[in-house]
Amino acid sequence: MNSRQQQILQMVIDRGRVSVVELAKTTGVSEVTIRQDLNLLEKMSYLRRAHGYAVPLDSEDVETRMMNNYALKRELAEFAASLVNNGETVFIENGSSNALLARTLAEQKEVTIVTVSSYIAHLLKETRCEVILLGGIYQKKSESMVGPLTRQYVQQVHFSKAFIGIDGWQPETGFTGRDMMRSDVVNAVLEKGGEAVVLTDSSKFGVVHPYMMGPISRFSRVITDNGLKAEHQQQLERDGLIVDIVKKPD
């Protein structure tokens, strides 16, 4: 995917529906070229074409979400990967930033990755990285395993670090998720008592969702970007977390 196609995909994700005419004007190429780009992006399952328009895939699609703020998520993944040593076994939860982390680790280091994400497992199929995919009920939209069986599998594997995706955080609630069963899997991971690292962009802070992940004392670290408000960073640090700030790419 070239830079123009990334720009097209970002516009479609941000706005939900963009015409071929507008895409051509914005990118400075012909409508014929835009249609060729859209055909390719649709074939790669990044978006869907409608008559004269492009629209995003389901918002739960991991690959589409990965391309949203891709450059930033790549920076977050690079920083997170720097915290992992060769030979470690790490748990990587579902989500777009975590998928990029898994790919980055597989490219750079000799590690074992434990995950509940079938998407991540598939992403790593051509790498040398050893992958342990835990079983359970398959959530088709999120491409993730959930449920009581998954909880049991989590209890039977060991890992030194766990990288967790969140949907929200507020001082009063701590970390929260929008999906009950995925949040339950996260809580099973937290019960293991290892080093739990939140990997997320700053847009999730100040937002609340129904299902608690925590308590906050079970988390060790947060990796996010410099869009995090100062008062939120201070509260996280008062709660005992290390907060690593990655600068947003220009």
C-alpha positions as CSV (number, residue, x, y, z in Angstrom):
1,M,0.0,0.0,0.0
2,N,1.5,3.3,-1.1
3,S,1.2,6.7,0.7
4,R,-1.7,7.8,-1.5
5,Q,-3.6,4.7,-0.8
6,Q,-3.0,5.1,2.9
7,Q,-4.3,8.7,2.6
8,I,-7.4,7.5,0.9
9,L,-8.0,4.8,3.5
10,Q,-7.6,7.3,6.4
11,M,-10.1,9.7,4.8
12,V,-12.6,6.9,4.4
13,I,-12.1,5.7,8.0
14,D,-12.4,9.3,9.4
15,R,-15.4,10.4,7.4
16,G,-17.3,7.1,6.8
17,R,-18.2,7.8,3.1
18,V,-16.1,9.7,0.5
19,S,-16.8,10.2,-3.2
20,V,-14.4,9.3,-6.0
21,V,-14.5,12.9,-7.1
22,E,-13.4,14.2,-3.7
23,L,-10.7,11.7,-3.4
24,A,-9.3,12.6,-6.8
25,K,-9.3,16.3,-5.9
26,T,-7.7,15.8,-2.5
27,T,-4.9,13.5,-3.7
28,G,-4.3,15.3,-7.0
29,V,-4.7,12.2,-9.3
30,S,-7.3,11.3,-11.8
31,E,-10.6,9.5,-11.0
32,V,-9.4,6.6,-13.0
33,T,-6.4,6.2,-10.7
34,I,-8.6,6.6,-7.6
35,R,-10.9,3.8,-8.9
36,Q,-7.9,1.6,-9.4
37,D,-6.7,2.4,-5.8
38,L,-10.2,1.6,-4.5
39,N,-10.3,-1.7,-6.4
40,L,-7.0,-2.7,-4.8
41,L,-8.0,-1.6,-1.3
42,E,-11.3,-3.4,-1.6
43,K,-9.5,-6.6,-2.8
44,M,-7.2,-6.3,0.2
45,S,-10.3,-6.0,2.5
46,Y,-9.5,-2.5,3.7
47,L,-12.7,-0.8,2.5
48,R,-15.8,-1.4,0.5
49,R,-16.8,0.3,-2.8
50,A,-20.3,1.7,-3.4
51,H,-21.5,3.5,-6.6
52,G,-19.2,6.5,-6.9
53,Y,-18.1,6.2,-3.2
54,A,-15.9,4.3,-0.8
55,V,-17.1,3.3,2.6
56,P,-15.3,1.6,5.5
57,L,-15.7,-2.0,6.5
58,D,-17.3,-2.9,9.8
59,S,-15.6,-0.7,12.6
60,E,-14.7,-3.9,14.4
61,D,-12.5,-5.1,11.6
62,V,-9.0,-5.3,13.1
63,E,-7.1,-4.6,9.9
64,T,-9.1,-1.5,9.1
65,R,-8.6,-0.1,12.6
66,M,-4.9,-0.8,12.3
67,M,-4.7,1.6,9.4
68,N,-6.4,4.3,11.4
69,N,-3.6,6.5,12.8
70,Y,-1.2,3.8,11.5
71,A,2.0,5.9,11.9
72,L,1.3,6.6,15.6
73,K,0.3,3.0,16.3
74,R,3.6,1.9,14.7
75,E,5.5,4.3,17.0
76,L,3.7,2.9,20.0
77,A,4.4,-0.7,18.9
78,E,8.1,0.1,18.4
79,F,8.4,1.5,21.9
80,A,6.5,-1.4,23.5
81,A,8.7,-3.9,21.6
82,S,11.8,-2.3,23.1
83,L,10.6,-3.4,26.6
84,V,10.7,-7.1,25.6
85,N,13.9,-9.2,25.7
86,N,14.9,-12.0,23.5
87,G,13.6,-15.3,24.9
88,E,10.6,-13.8,26.7
89,T,7.1,-15.2,26.6
90,V,4.6,-12.4,26.4
91,F,0.8,-12.2,26.2
92,I,-0.6,-9.9,23.6
93,E,-4.3,-9.1,23.7
94,N,-6.6,-8.3,20.8
95,G,-6.6,-4.9,19.1
96,S,-5.0,-3.0,16.3
97,S,-2.0,-1.5,18.3
98,N,-1.4,-4.9,19.8
99,A,-1.4,-6.5,16.3
100,L,1.3,-4.1,15.2
101,L,3.3,-4.9,18.4
102,A,3.1,-8.6,17.7
103,R,4.3,-8.1,14.1
104,T,7.1,-5.8,15.3
105,L,8.3,-8.3,17.9
106,A,8.2,-11.1,15.4
107,E,10.4,-9.1,13.0
108,Q,12.9,-8.0,15.6
109,K,13.2,-10.6,18.4
110,E,13.1,-14.3,19.3
111,V,10.1,-14.4,21.5
112,T,7.0,-16.6,22.2
113,I,3.7,-14.8,21.9
114,V,0.6,-16.0,23.7
115,T,-2.6,-14.5,22.3
116,V,-6.4,-14.9,22.1
117,S,-6.5,-13.1,18.7
118,S,-6.8,-15.4,15.7
119,Y,-6.0,-12.3,13.6
120,I,-2.6,-11.9,15.4
121,A,-1.9,-15.6,15.0
122,H,-2.6,-15.4,11.3
123,L,-0.5,-12.3,11.0
124,L,2.5,-14.1,12.3
125,K,2.2,-17.4,10.3
126,E,5.2,-16.6,8.0
127,T,7.5,-15.5,10.9
128,R,9.9,-17.5,13.0
129,C,8.0,-16.4,16.2
130,E,6.4,-19.2,18.2
131,V,2.7,-18.5,18.7
132,I,0.4,-20.0,21.3
133,L,-3.3,-19.3,20.4
134,L,-5.6,-19.9,23.3
135,G,-9.0,-21.5,22.5
136,G,-12.6,-20.5,23.4
137,I,-15.7,-19.0,21.9
138,Y,-14.8,-17.4,18.6
139,Q,-15.9,-13.8,18.3
140,K,-16.1,-13.4,14.5
141,K,-16.1,-9.6,14.3
142,S,-13.1,-9.1,16.6
143,E,-11.4,-12.3,15.5
144,S,-10.8,-13.1,19.2
145,M,-11.4,-16.0,21.6
146,V,-13.5,-15.4,24.7
147,G,-15.5,-17.2,27.4
148,P,-14.9,-19.6,30.3
149,L,-12.7,-22.0,28.2
150,T,-10.4,-19.1,27.4
151,R,-10.2,-18.2,31.1
152,Q,-9.1,-21.7,31.8
153,Y,-6.4,-21.6,29.1
154,V,-5.1,-18.3,30.5
155,Q,-4.7,-19.9,33.9
156,Q,-2.5,-22.7,32.4
157,V,0.1,-20.6,30.5
158,H,2.8,-18.4,31.9
159,F,4.2,-15.2,30.5
160,S,6.4,-12.4,31.9
161,K,4.5,-9.4,30.4
162,A,0.9,-8.8,29.1
163,F,0.1,-6.1,26.6
164,I,-3.5,-5.0,27.0
165,G,-5.8,-2.9,24.8
166,I,-8.5,-0.7,26.5
167,D,-11.5,1.2,25.3
168,G,-11.7,3.8,28.1
169,W,-10.2,5.3,31.3
170,Q,-11.4,7.8,33.8
171,P,-10.1,8.5,37.3
172,E,-13.3,7.3,38.9
173,T,-13.6,4.0,36.9
174,G,-10.1,3.0,36.0
175,F,-9.7,1.1,32.7
176,T,-12.8,-0.1,31.0
177,G,-13.9,-2.1,28.0
178,R,-17.0,-2.0,25.7
179,D,-17.3,-5.8,25.4
180,M,-18.1,-7.9,28.5
181,M,-16.5,-11.1,27.4
182,R,-13.3,-9.6,26.1
183,S,-13.0,-7.6,29.4
184,D,-13.4,-10.8,31.3
185,V,-10.5,-12.4,29.4
186,V,-8.4,-9.3,30.3
187,N,-9.3,-9.7,34.0
188,A,-8.2,-13.4,33.8
189,V,-4.9,-12.2,32.5
190,L,-4.6,-9.6,35.2
191,E,-5.2,-12.3,37.9
192,K,-1.9,-13.9,36.8
193,G,-0.1,-11.1,38.6
194,G,2.6,-10.4,36.0
195,E,3.6,-7.1,34.5
196,A,0.5,-5.7,32.7
197,V,1.1,-3.0,30.2
198,V,-1.7,-0.9,28.6
199,L,-0.9,-0.1,25.0
200,T,-3.2,2.6,23.5
201,D,-3.5,5.9,21.9
202,S,-4.5,8.9,24.0
203,S,-8.1,9.1,22.6
204,K,-9.2,6.4,25.0
205,F,-8.5,8.6,28.1
206,G,-11.5,10.5,29.5
207,V,-13.9,8.0,28.0
208,V,-15.9,5.4,30.0
209,H,-17.4,2.0,28.9
210,P,-19.5,-0.5,30.9
211,Y,-17.1,-3.2,31.9
212,M,-14.2,-2.8,34.4
213,M,-10.7,-4.0,33.7
214,G,-8.8,-4.1,36.9
215,P,-8.5,-2.9,39.6
216,I,-6.0,-0.3,38.6
217,S,-3.4,-1.8,41.0
218,R,-3.0,-4.8,38.7
219,F,-1.6,-2.7,35.9
220,S,2.1,-1.8,35.8
221,R,2.5,0.6,32.9
222,V,0.8,2.7,30.3
223,I,2.3,3.4,26.8
224,T,0.5,6.1,25.0
225,D,1.1,9.3,23.0
226,N,1.6,13.0,23.9
227,G,-2.1,13.7,23.4
228,L,-2.6,12.5,27.0
229,K,-3.7,15.3,29.2
230,A,-1.3,16.3,32.0
231,E,-3.9,15.8,34.7
232,H,-4.6,12.3,33.4
233,Q,-0.9,11.4,33.4
234,Q,-0.6,12.7,36.9
235,Q,-3.5,10.6,38.1
236,L,-2.2,7.5,36.5
237,E,1.2,8.1,38.2
238,R,-0.5,8.7,41.5
239,D,-2.1,5.3,41.0
240,G,1.4,3.8,40.8
241,L,1.7,3.3,37.0
242,I,4.7,4.1,34.9
243,V,3.5,6.3,32.0
244,D,5.6,6.3,28.8
245,I,4.7,9.0,26.4
246,V,5.5,8.5,22.7
247,K,5.5,11.7,20.5
248,K,2.9,11.7,17.7
249,P,4.5,11.6,14.2
250,D,4.4,15.0,12.4
